[in-house]
Amino acid sequence: MNCFNEDILQKYVDGECTAEESRKIEIHTGNCAECRNTVALFKRRSENIKKQINALVGDVPEMPGISTLIKEKKPVIPIRKKLVYGMAAASVMLIIVLLLEKPFSSPDKETIMYYNIDYEIDANKPLTEQEMVLYITDENGFGLNNDSN
């Protein structure tokens, strides 16, 4: 007789076989005493293992129902409203402070540097030996001696 191997019989005991495989094993174990005894042995082992696991675990605490959890939940919306109102008030205060800071006034004194070369530069001389002239003017365009440029 073509007997099933122990792995397939264990899958059958664990309920992991397909419907077709289960049907074939049931037909075979009806005719084969050795496979029937093996399946019975695997079922006893499985039941013993389940009993030992249940003895180790003990009583599983009962989980509260969903309705209990919903009743215990505190409303979150008032906290969010307070946060939104606080953020809005802080934003308005920041805008007021920034507008009162006088950002539109121009500075009293301003330094502007213009770079202009009015003479020939000798590329063979080092920069320290070159002639350099600085013209300093005020905001009206007048030089140190009240000369215009």
Residue pairs with C-beta under 8 A, 6 or more apart in sequence:
1 28
1 31
1 32
3 28
3 32
3 34
3 35
4 12
4 25
4 28
4 35
6 38
6 42
8 17
8 21
8 25
9 25
9 35
9 38
9 39
9 42
10 42
11 17
11 21
12 21
12 22
12 25
12 39
13 39
13 42
13 43
13 46
14 46
17 25
25 35
25 39
28 35
29 35
29 36
29 39
30 36
109 139
110 139
118 133
119 131
119 133
121 130
122 130
135 143
135 149
136 143
136 144
137 143
137 149
141 148
141 149
142 148
143 149
